[in-house]
């Protein structure tokens, strides 16, 4: 039966024994992340015949992590919401990873998205300030007056199953922290860039241009402005890109980003 975890101590009692055994797993939680999810009442657990499942509750789905020892006792979890498994890896699958992928498929999951990480050292990023001598557009940090428009663009552009879309509460925090840039064309928001900075690395969470404004270079203007703002504050820029999103890959390559060997598959049930 699915139960919510109420404390980090309970998590260690329930989960630590599985960490010490010979289990197949996609679980890579850090203590700080587990404590945060417990505090936010977002982490659930279910045990079944030498197998254990951890579920992170998102707004409209669960993200599933597992420790599995007895493959013969696998069973599908029916929770009334979509389930997503995120499976990070480097380069080519090892024999163990092939087995873990088979486990994911045995649970009934199918491949939903393949992503790769792109990055660029700050000193290798070239910015052009001359692009902004123009009165037809303006780029600035979004304000709380923009929250509905920003939320609408995010949900219209990205799948909520894979993109870690922020809730309204999270959006309010991001706006307070000046983490979202918007480009205005004649007073209308044409695109957004949602970012974060962690340990001298700046991550792009989402970059989106409204459909009717695409193909006019506004994505490049927004990305270049973002680099211009933070180039001297961080050591590196990073983001994850869907391998099928050719236009996004070309945009980042133009700015100097390159693929590294870290990849991730996301499976959905």
Residue, then its C-alpha position, 0 to 999 in steps of 0.5 A: x500500500x502506498x504511504x507518505x514518508x513523514x520524516x528522514x529517519x523513517x526514510x533511512x529505516x525503510x530504504x537504507x537496507x535496500x541500499x546495502x543489498x544487490x538491488x537494481x535501482x534508478x534511485x540517486x536521491x541526495x539527503x538534502x533532496x529527500x528532506x526537502x520532498x518530505x517537508x513538502x509532503x511529496x514523497x511516498x513509498x511502497x514495498x512489495x516482496x523484496x522490491x521497494x518503490x519511491x514516488x515523488x508526487x508532482x502536480x499531475x503525475x508521480x515520478x517513480x524510483x525503485x530498488x528491485x531484487x526479485x524481478x519475478x515479483x514485479x507488478x505494475x503500479x496503478x495509482x490513477x495518475x501517469x507515472x514517469x521514470x527518469x533514467x540518467x546514464x553516460x554513453x552506452x548502456x552497460x549490461x546492468x543498465x540493460x537489465x534495469x531498462x528491461x525492468x522498467x519495460x516489465x513494469x509496463x513503461x515505454x520510452x517517452x523522451x530522450x535527452x542529452x546535456x549541453x554545456x559551455x564554459x563562460x569564457x567560451x561564450x561570446x555575447x553581442x551587446x549591439x543586438x539591443x540597440x533597438x526600440x522594437x523589443x525589450x528584455x527584462x525580468x518578469x514580474x508577478x503581473x506576468x505570472x499568468x502569461x508566463x504560466x500559460x507559455x510554459x504549459x502550452x510549450x512543454x509537456x508537464x510529464x517531463x519538463x519539471x514545470x513550476x507550480x504557481x507557488x514556485x513561479x511566485x518564488x522564481x519571480x521574486x528571485x528574478x529567475x525568469x527573463x521575458x522578451x516583449x515585442x511591442x508590449x506583448x510577451x513573446x518568450x521566456x527564459x527560466x533559469x537558476x544558478x547552483x554552485x557557479x553553474x547556471x542552468x536553463x530550466x526552460x526557454x520558450x518562444x510563443x508560436x507566432x513569434x518563432x523564426x524571427x531570432x527572438x530566441x537568440x536575442x533572449x539567450x544572448x541577453x541571458x549570457x550577457x547578464x550572467x557571463x561574469x557571475x558563473x563558471x559554466x552554462x548548462x541545460x538538458x535538450x530533447x535529442x529530437x529538438x533540432x532547432x534548440x540544439x542548433x541555437x545552443x550550438x550557435x552560442x558555443x554549447x557542446x554535448x557531454x556524455x551525460x544522457x537521460x531517458x524518461x519512460x512513461x506509464 
